[in-house]
Amino acid sequence: MLDVAKQAMQAARSAGADYADGRVVIDDEESITVRNQEMEGIDRSTSQGLGIRVLVNGYWGFAATARQEPEEIERTARLAVEIAKAASRLPMDPVVLSEVEPVTGTWHSPMQVDPFNVPLEEKVAMLMEATRRMQSIQGLAFGEGGIDLFRRRTFLATSEGTEIEQTTVQSGAGIEATALGDGEMQRRSFPNSFRGHVSAAGWEHILTLGLIEEAERIGTEAVELLSAEECPSEVTTLVLDSGQVELQIHESIGHPVELDRVLGMEEAYAGSSFVRPDDRGRLRYGSPLISITADASLPGGLGSFGWDDEGVPAQRVPIIVDGVFQNFISSRETASVIGQTSSGAMRADGWAHYPLIRMTNISIEPREGSLADIIGDTKDGVFLSTNTSWSIDDKRVNFQFGCEIAWRIEDGRLTTMYRNPNYTGITTEFWGSCDAVGGREDWTLWGTPNCGKGQPDQVARVGHGASPARFRNVQVGVRG
Amino acid sequence: MPGLLGPDEVRRVADAALNLPGADGVEVLFMHEWGGLTRFASSSIHQSTHREDTGLRIRVVKEGRIGVAASNDFSPEGALRTAESALEMANVVAPDPLFPGLAPPAPTPDPPAFDEATASTTPEQRADGVAELVAQCPEGFTAAGALETLASEVALANTEGQFCYAPSSQASVTTVVTGGDGGAGFAEVFASATKAFDPAAVGKRAADKAVASRSPRDLDPGRYTVVLEPSAVSTLVGFLAWIGFGGRSLFEGRSCFSGKEGEQVAAPIVSIYDDATADGTLGLPFDFEGVPRSRVDLIDRGVFETAVYDLRTAKQAGKRTTGHALPPPNPEGPFPLNLFMAPGDSSLEDMIASTERGVLVTRFHYTNVVHPVESTITGMTRDGTFLIENGEIAHPVKNFRFTQSIVEALKGTEMVGRDTELASEFFFSASRVPALKVSSFNFSGRSDH
């Protein structure tokens, strides 16, 4: 397939491209969903195709096709060049690519057991047993379990001499218990909501999750939530579990530091950012406890790779250090605008899409103590766990998140359970109010498999390492 | 340029799967799509793409067991391999006691007109459209957005003898114009053909709003009367489709309308229906299991009438399918994709003029569910939010966060616009809706811009 990528690149050069890359991608996916010991869905999909990206006189063009006959490759290459030439009808400063050393190599995400080779019967049996155990809880309406597997093979050839083959295998699973009654629907998920915990690993990852072992607890909590008190509306101390800190990082740090958003390139759709190019080294983003790193080399991260889709090597980039903003995540084009080199964050959603700046693994650096230590050190407040809902404005300033469950914290102990908890805030004020970040023992490298961006819509799987954390003076319990 | 493959070619490839040995039933869903999207920002074209793909999604039935596989290898060999993969999965799962069978043969409505000119739009033509739009920006303002032209053909074939096929074309342009001191304006148009839209008019509308929304002022959050433009209304209607109108969520008790059939759930001036075959939307004449589509009245003069169903959920609920299946396996169940809110008799100007103190909202952003059974959602305003005082727009205001029950907003609807627009929503398909005036809407917070 690397030959096809090279043919595409060469065809684009012959058609007039100053720079060209050809990228062949083969995506394989498998998904299984079981509900109340019945199959809700089992499917496999495969998609293969070729994307050709070109620069002509400083303007981008991109064309993609599922077919790979020589004449189709040449037609698509000519179309990419035609698209780039058409873009020049609206003048702009020509695109300049920051330097990158051409590279030849192969990379494979770490994996012990290929999940695509595990018998379907074994996968189905695990979900059947987990849902059986959830169903054993009296009053539970639905017990659901799912497994999702992804394999992406990428072959990239650029006109600068880069030739890369990469394979990424990602595996995830989760369970979800739903209780219904008296106009209420309550849900508990494990290990996380929205299809569980996805990691760049093989079947061995799924075996460590403990879906069967945790099923009864999750079912019990869902039922208990039906009769729990509503989370009160107040300004109080907020403790978040690492799964919720993950999404807080994603929405209020990861997206705002994407340099394409900062430069207005996403303005019309997902929005822009409150962060400005000259904020590096100056903007106080959070309290001194907040250090955030983008690391595409983390084993197991959904944002891990050998090279991005521009052939830029995986890097570890400090984003926020001791509360002060330091670096964006960037592409070759955007990095050159601010006089930098690319952070290596360009990824496309398969062969049919143009690469965009996507989060790699954007993680909070662990500090000290466990979740129990943080709660034990809190006199009064609420503890929220497991995301249900997220919303943030177009510049990533005002946010509101909902969680599945909360408990009152009184004198260092969890007491009353609350249902329908949520909280709202302003990004820099919120991170500035953080006075505790948990240590390595409760730090988890989570995956967010459903990050949307771009036009046409693209979905990326990205990673976030997160510890539990505590925030002061936060508005919780927002009601309609 | 790519072109239509046509029903005969689809049948030829689908037959390789339909004749799969060892299967009791086979369904082949075929989708072929191509198109270009010219994306612009800072009034320049920065990302411009073209793509073509052909997909087969095959459902195989064996003794009541179901497996699904998909591939973009559009060839008889690819179709057979995909069907074999689906059969392999069907062989290892338990039978589905609710499997209703594949769709029986039935005629489907005529597909919408296919516009060859739209399907073969060139990059230069899209760039020219963007140039016309961008030219509407006054000094100090720039435009961002996308102009897209798409063509597709969808077909469904199954071993019951059902075969349906529909080509379609689509053109859209959407833009946000920004500039001045915090000015932002939004406009969009969706149509089945490029000849039906005017990018310059879209640019002018967004630019005018951006100019008007410069220097927004702070306004305290709280409950306000609101006038919602169609783009904002499409968010309310789109989320109702997700948390309210699905047949599965309704009979499982997860819908905000569960147990409320025949009840007044909105003001009598509010009617919502789904109709993929009507003018003014972009719909397929059949659903993704081959059932013909037709109009379904969901809320009629404020009364909740019914949800939408596919074959499986209809069997579960003891109803008839309404032709709203999504592609398999679809654990979420059926979903309306072509919603309409019936027009009223007011103009947007009437709504503003009748408001003593309120807020005019252009559109909402990044909305999500807070409490599905109560239909409570939260999101932000963006691209033009204004204070109304004494029947006139007083000044622009900074963006609000809202946390609001959709059903309560529809109950408090005082006026319905006489003009409708096909308006997009971030997460859902576009709905054709009018503007609304709502007596009380909860702005629970605000942003700094």
Interface residues (C-beta under 8 A of the other chain):
Chain A: S31 T33 R35 Q37 E38 M39 E40 G41 I42 D43 R44 S45 T46 S47 Q48 G49 G51 Y59 W60 G61 F62 A63 A64 T65 A66 L79 A80 E82 I83 A84 K85 A86 A87 R89 L90 P91 M92 P119 L120 E121 V124 A141 F142 T178 L180 G183 E184 M185 L263 G264 M265 E266 E267 A268 Y269 A270 G271 F274 A352 H353 Y354 T388 S389 W390 S391 I392 D393 D394 K395 V397 N398 Q400 G402 N420 N422 T424 I426 G454 Q455 P456 Q475 V478 R479 G480
Chain B: G36 L37 T38 R39 F40 A41 S42 S43 S44 I45 H46 Q47 S48 T49 H50 R51 E52 D53 T54 G55 R57 R65 I66 G67 V68 A69 A70 S71 N72 D73 F74 S85 A86 E88 M89 V92 V93 A94 D96 P97 T122 P123 E124 R126 A127 D128 V130 A131 V134 T142 A144 G145 A146 E148 T174 T175 V176 T178 E252 G253 R254 P328 P329 N330 P331 H365 Y366 T367 N368 V369 V370 H371 P372 V373 E374 T376 T378 G379 M380 R382 N399 R401 T403 Q404 S405 E408 N442 S444 G445 R446 S447 D448 H449
